[in-house]
Amino acid sequence: MSDPEEIKFACIGCGAYNPTAAEVCSGCGHRFAGPDLIPPVRIILPPRASDNPYEAPLTPIVPPRNFQIGTILIWIAVSAVCMGAFRENFALGVIAVVTLLPATIRTSFVAGARRALGRPMAWEERFATFLMTMLATWAILFASGIAFGITCFGTGLASQNIGVGVTFGAIGAMSCAVWLSRVFLRNNRDIARRERLRS
């Protein structure tokens, strides 16, 4: 064992005591002096799975997402409504697709994610998600139309060329739609995160 007078400092990497003249830590190999000063490397190993079959798993087991019969029936109903609207009038079909398709896709995705986490959505929550997505879609379309009109009118008037105006109007409308979509999705993620923390 070393003389107590010789022990002067502890290694910053592992805490082992070393004599004053030591260049390398006796515990972890950290070099204290020299041109090739290397900081200590700490290796964190993942937790080892236990052999006990009754012990809780280290990570939560998430069941795979699957479609339920209700989701399939909703998709059939939405498809029938869209095809019927197209049969009556093309413009009415486009309106039905733009209104129903994004709302159905997002509602199915959110309901599947909640079901996988063990918190299935009630009928009221699904309807509220569907309605809010439909309203957000129309808000994005309305704002994009306004952005198209303003950009198209401004650039067309400045350049005296309708092609340039339409091109810049389309760019402005797409930029507005992408920005608003990101805002809505970010808000929805924040709301979902708060709900998970609350539960």
C-alpha positions as CSV (number, residue, x, y, z in Angstrom):
1,M,0.0,0.0,0.0
2,S,1.2,3.6,-0.7
3,D,2.5,5.9,1.9
4,P,-0.3,8.3,3.1
5,E,2.1,11.2,2.6
6,E,2.4,10.3,-1.1
7,I,-1.4,10.4,-1.9
8,K,-2.2,13.9,-3.0
9,F,-5.1,14.0,-5.5
10,A,-8.0,12.0,-7.0
11,C,-8.6,11.3,-10.7
12,I,-11.4,13.4,-12.2
13,G,-12.4,10.5,-14.3
14,C,-13.0,7.7,-11.8
15,G,-12.1,9.2,-8.4
16,A,-9.2,6.9,-7.7
17,Y,-6.4,8.4,-5.6
18,N,-3.0,8.8,-7.3
19,P,0.4,10.0,-6.1
20,T,1.6,13.4,-7.1
21,A,4.1,12.2,-9.7
22,A,1.6,9.9,-11.5
23,E,1.1,10.5,-15.2
24,V,-1.6,7.9,-15.7
25,C,-4.5,7.1,-13.4
26,S,-4.2,3.7,-11.8
27,G,-8.0,3.2,-11.9
28,C,-9.1,4.3,-15.3
29,G,-6.0,5.0,-17.3
30,H,-6.7,8.8,-17.6
31,R,-3.4,10.6,-18.6
32,F,-2.7,13.5,-16.3
33,A,0.3,15.0,-18.1
34,G,2.0,14.7,-21.5
35,P,1.5,16.0,-25.0
36,D,-1.2,13.5,-25.8
37,L,-3.6,14.5,-23.0
38,I,-6.7,12.2,-23.5
39,P,-9.9,12.7,-21.5
40,P,-11.3,9.7,-19.7
41,V,-13.9,7.7,-21.7
42,R,-16.9,6.5,-19.7
43,I,-18.7,3.6,-21.3
44,I,-22.3,3.1,-20.2
45,L,-23.5,-0.4,-20.9
46,P,-27.2,-1.0,-21.5
47,P,-29.1,-2.8,-18.7
48,R,-28.9,-6.5,-18.9
49,A,-32.1,-8.4,-19.3
50,S,-33.0,-10.4,-16.3
51,D,-33.4,-14.2,-16.3
52,N,-36.4,-13.9,-14.1
53,P,-39.5,-14.5,-16.3
54,Y,-41.7,-12.7,-13.7
55,E,-39.7,-9.4,-13.7
56,A,-41.2,-6.4,-15.5
57,P,-39.6,-5.7,-18.9
58,L,-37.0,-2.9,-19.1
59,T,-38.8,-1.1,-22.0
60,P,-42.5,-0.9,-22.4
61,I,-44.0,-3.4,-24.9
62,V,-46.1,-1.5,-27.5
63,P,-48.6,-3.6,-29.4
64,P,-48.5,-3.3,-33.2
65,R,-50.9,-0.9,-34.8
66,N,-53.7,-2.6,-36.6
67,F,-56.9,-1.6,-38.3
68,Q,-60.2,-2.3,-36.6
69,I,-63.5,-3.1,-38.3
70,G,-64.8,0.4,-37.4
71,T,-61.9,2.1,-39.1
72,I,-62.5,0.0,-42.3
73,L,-66.2,0.9,-42.3
74,I,-65.4,4.6,-41.9
75,W,-63.0,4.4,-44.9
76,I,-65.7,2.6,-47.0
77,A,-68.2,5.3,-46.0
78,V,-65.9,8.2,-46.9
79,S,-64.9,6.5,-50.2
80,A,-68.6,6.1,-51.1
81,V,-69.4,9.7,-50.2
82,C,-66.5,11.0,-52.4
83,M,-67.4,8.8,-55.3
84,G,-71.1,9.8,-55.1
85,A,-70.0,13.5,-55.0
86,F,-67.8,13.0,-58.1
87,R,-70.7,11.3,-59.9
88,E,-73.0,14.3,-59.3
89,N,-70.5,17.0,-60.0
90,F,-66.7,17.2,-60.4
91,A,-66.3,20.3,-58.3
92,L,-68.5,18.8,-55.6
93,G,-66.3,15.7,-55.6
94,V,-63.1,17.8,-55.3
95,I,-64.7,19.6,-52.3
96,A,-65.7,16.3,-50.7
97,V,-62.2,14.8,-51.2
98,V,-60.4,17.9,-49.8
99,T,-62.8,18.0,-46.9
100,L,-63.0,14.4,-45.9
101,L,-59.8,12.7,-46.9
102,P,-57.3,14.6,-44.7
103,A,-59.7,14.5,-41.7
104,T,-60.2,10.8,-42.1
105,I,-56.4,10.1,-42.5
106,R,-55.5,12.1,-39.4
107,T,-58.3,10.7,-37.3
108,S,-57.3,7.1,-38.1
109,F,-53.7,7.9,-37.4
110,V,-54.4,9.5,-34.0
111,A,-56.8,6.8,-33.0
112,G,-54.3,4.1,-33.9
113,A,-51.5,5.8,-31.9
114,R,-53.8,6.3,-28.9
115,R,-54.9,2.6,-29.1
116,A,-51.2,1.5,-29.3
117,L,-50.5,3.4,-26.1
118,G,-53.4,1.8,-24.3
119,R,-55.6,4.9,-24.3
120,P,-58.3,4.3,-26.9
121,M,-60.3,7.3,-28.1
122,A,-63.9,7.7,-27.3
123,W,-66.4,8.4,-30.0
124,E,-66.6,12.1,-29.0
125,E,-62.8,12.5,-29.2
126,R,-62.7,10.9,-32.7
127,F,-65.5,13.2,-33.8
128,A,-63.7,16.3,-32.3
129,T,-60.4,15.3,-34.0
130,F,-62.2,14.8,-37.3
131,L,-64.0,18.1,-37.1
132,M,-60.9,20.1,-36.0
133,T,-58.9,18.6,-38.8
134,M,-61.6,19.4,-41.3
135,L,-61.7,23.0,-40.1
136,A,-57.9,23.3,-40.1
137,T,-57.9,22.0,-43.7
138,W,-60.3,24.7,-44.8
139,A,-58.5,27.4,-42.9
140,I,-55.2,26.4,-44.7
141,L,-57.0,26.4,-48.1
142,F,-58.6,29.8,-47.4
143,A,-55.3,31.3,-46.3
144,S,-53.5,29.8,-49.3
145,G,-56.1,31.3,-51.6
146,I,-55.6,34.7,-50.0
147,A,-51.8,34.4,-50.3
148,F,-52.2,33.3,-54.0
149,G,-54.4,36.3,-54.8
150,I,-52.2,38.9,-53.1
151,T,-48.9,37.5,-54.5
152,C,-50.3,37.0,-58.0
153,F,-51.9,40.4,-58.1
154,G,-48.8,42.1,-56.8
155,T,-46.2,40.4,-58.9
156,G,-48.4,40.5,-62.0
157,L,-49.0,44.2,-61.6
158,A,-45.3,44.8,-61.1
159,S,-44.1,42.7,-64.0
160,Q,-47.0,43.3,-66.3
161,N,-46.9,39.5,-67.1
162,I,-49.7,37.2,-66.1
163,G,-47.5,34.1,-66.2
164,V,-45.0,35.6,-63.7
165,G,-47.9,36.6,-61.5
166,V,-49.5,33.1,-61.5
167,T,-46.1,31.4,-60.9
168,F,-45.3,33.6,-57.9
169,G,-48.9,33.3,-56.7
170,A,-48.6,29.5,-56.7
171,I,-45.3,29.7,-54.8
172,G,-46.9,32.0,-52.2
173,A,-49.9,29.7,-51.8
174,M,-47.8,26.6,-51.3
175,S,-45.5,28.4,-48.9
176,C,-48.5,29.6,-46.8
177,A,-50.0,26.1,-46.9
178,V,-46.8,24.4,-45.7
179,W,-46.2,27.0,-43.0
180,L,-49.8,26.7,-41.6
181,S,-49.7,22.9,-41.8
182,R,-46.4,22.9,-39.7
183,V,-48.0,25.3,-37.2
184,F,-51.1,23.1,-36.8
185,L,-49.0,19.9,-36.5
186,R,-46.7,21.5,-33.9
187,N,-49.6,22.6,-31.8
188,N,-51.2,19.1,-32.0
189,R,-47.9,17.5,-30.9
190,D,-47.7,19.9,-27.9
191,I,-51.3,19.1,-26.9
192,A,-50.6,15.4,-27.2
193,R,-47.4,15.7,-25.1
194,R,-49.3,17.6,-22.4
195,E,-52.0,15.0,-22.3
196,R,-49.4,12.2,-22.0
197,L,-47.7,14.1,-19.1
198,R,-51.1,14.7,-17.4
199,S,-52.1,11.0,-17.6
